[in-house]
């Protein structure tokens, strides 16, 4: 296992997290999480004491910081800020968010109008200004989950890639965790959302993927004098 990742997971488990039988490798979906021992189950559980309210994350001199420290110990604050600055936002974790925002802004006006009219993008995305705070807002929106009616971020589980055909992330009273997975050598995958179509997944997470549910997108295409 990568030494840096081993150190991260050690600090994570010291604070109540569970990171059993996992490592990072590059697979079919890019860098992802795999079992170390294919004969044993793998599991990630982020405890509620390490969940961060989506509104409680900010930038301070281009570093991610926790705004309100109440409810956290000094060790938990140190871990969370280290995690987001060294392993998530600060480790090219914001590059996909930045690419998505630049792509949406670069679309032809006619396409933007169609996407906006059909609810596939928010108006704020079409007028995005390339600044760190807007990028952080997008970064957060791609990673938040609902825990007891609150939008939160949960460190470490976000290392796991998405598949529409995998079981979903489990929300438990004590935190969020990967679902029970039978032992095997294949990459550990979870379903980020159970009801979103490919277009909705693109809007929420910035990537297209196979989905169980799909919806058509109404477009008018003019070829010469004919409209199709």
C-alpha positions as CSV (number, residue, x, y, z in Angstrom):
1,X,0.0,0.0,0.0
2,X,1.2,3.5,-0.7
3,X,2.9,4.9,2.4
4,X,1.1,8.2,2.3
5,X,-2.3,6.4,2.0
6,X,-1.3,4.0,4.8
7,X,-0.6,7.0,7.1
8,X,-3.9,8.6,6.1
9,X,-5.9,5.4,6.9
10,X,-4.1,5.0,10.1
11,X,-5.1,8.5,11.3
12,X,-8.6,7.8,10.0
13,X,-9.1,4.6,12.0
14,X,-7.6,6.3,15.1
15,X,-10.5,8.7,14.9
16,X,-13.2,6.0,14.7
17,X,-13.2,5.3,10.9
18,X,-13.0,1.8,9.3
19,X,-10.8,1.0,6.4
20,X,-10.5,-2.7,6.2
21,X,-8.6,-4.6,3.5
22,X,-8.4,-1.8,1.0
23,X,-5.7,-0.3,-1.3
24,X,-5.7,2.1,-4.2
25,X,-4.8,0.9,-7.8
26,X,-5.6,2.1,-11.3
27,X,-8.3,0.0,-12.9
28,X,-11.0,0.3,-15.6
29,X,-12.5,3.4,-14.0
30,X,-9.2,5.1,-13.3
31,X,-7.7,5.2,-9.8
32,X,-10.0,3.3,-7.5
33,X,-10.2,1.1,-4.4
34,X,-9.4,-2.6,-4.4
35,X,-9.3,-5.3,-1.8
36,X,-5.8,-6.2,-0.6
37,X,-6.8,-9.8,0.1
38,X,-9.4,-11.2,-2.3
39,X,-10.5,-13.8,0.2
40,X,-11.7,-11.2,2.8
41,X,-14.4,-8.5,2.7
42,X,-13.4,-4.9,2.2
43,X,-15.1,-2.0,4.0
44,X,-14.9,1.7,4.5
45,X,-17.0,3.5,7.2
46,X,-16.7,7.2,7.8
47,X,-18.0,7.9,11.4
48,X,-20.4,10.8,12.0
49,X,-17.7,12.7,14.0
50,X,-15.8,13.1,10.7
51,X,-18.7,14.2,8.6
52,X,-18.5,17.9,7.5
53,X,-21.5,20.0,6.9
54,X,-21.3,21.2,3.3
55,X,-21.7,24.8,4.4
56,X,-18.8,24.4,6.9
57,X,-16.0,24.1,4.3
58,X,-14.3,27.2,3.0
59,X,-11.1,28.5,1.5
60,X,-8.6,30.4,3.6
61,X,-5.6,31.6,1.6
62,X,-6.3,28.9,-1.0
63,X,-6.3,26.2,1.6
64,X,-9.5,24.2,2.6
65,X,-10.5,25.0,6.2
66,X,-13.3,24.1,8.6
67,X,-15.2,27.4,9.4
68,X,-16.9,26.3,12.6
69,X,-14.8,24.0,14.9
70,X,-17.5,23.4,17.5
71,X,-18.4,19.8,17.8
72,X,-14.9,18.6,16.7
73,X,-11.8,17.8,18.6
74,X,-8.5,19.4,17.7
75,X,-7.4,16.0,16.2
76,X,-10.5,15.8,14.1
77,X,-10.0,19.3,12.7
78,X,-6.4,18.6,11.9
79,X,-7.3,15.3,10.1
80,X,-10.1,16.8,8.1
81,X,-8.1,19.8,6.9
82,X,-5.1,17.6,6.1
83,X,-7.4,15.2,4.2
84,X,-9.0,17.8,2.0
85,X,-5.7,19.7,1.4
86,X,-3.4,16.8,0.8
87,X,-5.6,14.0,-0.6
88,X,-8.8,15.5,-2.0
89,X,-9.2,19.1,-3.1
90,X,-5.4,19.7,-2.9
91,X,-4.4,16.5,-4.8
92,X,-6.0,17.4,-8.1
93,X,-9.4,16.5,-6.7
94,X,-10.7,19.8,-8.0
95,X,-9.4,19.2,-11.6
96,X,-12.5,17.3,-12.7
97,X,-14.8,20.0,-11.3
98,X,-12.8,22.7,-13.1
99,X,-12.9,20.8,-16.4
100,X,-16.7,20.4,-16.1
101,X,-17.3,24.1,-15.4
102,X,-15.0,25.2,-18.3
103,X,-16.8,22.8,-20.6
104,X,-20.3,24.1,-19.7
105,X,-19.2,27.7,-20.2
106,X,-17.7,26.9,-23.6
107,X,-20.9,25.3,-25.0
108,X,-22.7,27.2,-27.9
109,X,-25.5,29.4,-26.7
110,X,-28.1,27.3,-28.5
111,X,-27.0,24.2,-26.5
112,X,-26.9,26.2,-23.3
113,X,-30.5,27.4,-23.9
114,X,-31.8,23.8,-24.5
115,X,-30.0,22.5,-21.4
116,X,-31.4,25.3,-19.3
117,X,-34.9,25.0,-20.7
118,X,-35.0,21.3,-19.9
119,X,-33.5,21.6,-16.4
120,X,-30.2,19.8,-17.2
121,X,-28.0,22.7,-15.9
122,X,-28.5,25.5,-13.5
123,X,-28.3,29.1,-14.7
124,X,-25.4,29.7,-12.3
125,X,-23.3,27.2,-14.2
126,X,-23.8,29.0,-17.5
127,X,-22.5,32.2,-16.0
128,X,-19.7,30.6,-14.0
129,X,-16.7,32.8,-13.3
130,X,-13.4,30.9,-12.9
131,X,-12.6,31.6,-9.3
132,X,-11.6,29.4,-6.4
133,X,-14.9,29.9,-4.4
134,X,-17.1,28.9,-7.4
135,X,-14.8,25.9,-7.9
136,X,-15.1,24.8,-4.3
137,X,-18.9,25.1,-4.4
138,X,-18.9,22.7,-7.4
139,X,-16.4,20.4,-5.7
140,X,-18.6,20.2,-2.7
141,X,-21.8,19.6,-4.6
142,X,-20.2,16.6,-6.4
143,X,-19.3,14.9,-3.1
144,X,-22.1,15.7,-0.6
145,X,-24.4,13.0,0.7
146,X,-27.6,13.3,2.8
147,X,-27.1,12.3,6.4
148,X,-30.1,12.9,8.7
149,X,-31.5,15.6,6.5
150,X,-28.2,17.4,6.2
151,X,-25.8,17.7,3.2
152,X,-22.4,16.5,4.4
153,X,-19.0,15.5,3.0
154,X,-17.5,12.2,4.2
155,X,-13.7,11.7,3.8
156,X,-12.2,8.5,2.4
157,X,-15.3,6.8,0.9
158,X,-15.1,9.3,-2.0
159,X,-12.1,7.3,-3.2
160,X,-14.6,4.6,-4.3
161,X,-15.8,4.9,-7.9
162,X,-19.3,4.8,-9.2
163,X,-21.3,2.0,-11.0
164,X,-25.0,2.2,-11.6
165,X,-25.1,-1.6,-11.2
166,X,-23.4,-1.7,-7.7
167,X,-25.2,-1.3,-4.4
168,X,-25.6,2.2,-2.9
169,X,-23.6,3.8,-0.1
170,X,-25.2,3.0,3.2
171,X,-26.4,5.7,5.6
172,X,-26.3,4.4,9.2
173,X,-26.9,6.2,12.5
174,X,-23.2,6.1,13.2
175,X,-22.0,7.3,9.8
176,X,-21.8,6.4,6.1
177,X,-20.3,3.2,4.8
178,X,-19.8,1.0,1.8
179,X,-22.4,-1.8,1.4
180,X,-21.5,-5.4,2.3
181,X,-19.4,-6.7,-0.6
182,X,-18.7,-10.4,-1.1
183,X,-14.9,-11.2,-1.1
184,X,-13.3,-10.9,-4.5
185,X,-10.4,-9.3,-6.5
186,X,-12.5,-6.8,-8.5
187,X,-12.6,-3.1,-7.8
188,X,-15.0,-2.0,-5.0
189,X,-17.7,0.1,-6.6
190,X,-20.8,1.9,-5.2
191,X,-23.9,3.5,-6.7
192,X,-23.7,7.2,-6.1
193,X,-27.4,7.7,-6.9
194,X,-30.1,5.2,-7.5
195,X,-32.6,7.2,-9.5
196,X,-30.5,9.6,-11.7
197,X,-30.4,9.2,-15.5
198,X,-27.1,9.5,-17.5
199,X,-27.9,13.2,-18.1
200,X,-28.6,13.8,-14.4
201,X,-25.4,12.0,-13.4
202,X,-23.5,14.3,-15.8
203,X,-25.2,17.4,-14.2
204,X,-24.5,16.2,-10.6
205,X,-21.1,14.5,-10.9
206,X,-19.6,15.8,-14.2
207,X,-19.3,12.4,-15.9
208,X,-21.5,10.3,-18.2
209,X,-22.1,6.6,-17.4
210,X,-24.4,3.7,-18.1
211,X,-27.5,3.9,-16.0
212,X,-30.5,1.7,-15.3
213,X,-32.9,4.7,-16.0
214,X,-32.6,7.0,-19.1
215,X,-34.6,9.9,-20.4
216,X,-34.7,11.5,-23.8
217,X,-33.5,15.1,-24.4
218,X,-35.8,17.2,-26.7
219,X,-33.7,18.9,-29.3
220,X,-34.6,20.6,-32.6
221,X,-31.9,20.2,-35.3
222,X,-32.3,22.3,-38.5
223,X,-30.7,20.8,-41.6
224,X,-31.1,23.2,-44.5
225,X,-34.8,24.2,-44.5
226,X,-36.0,21.1,-42.7
227,X,-36.2,20.7,-38.9
228,X,-35.7,17.2,-37.5
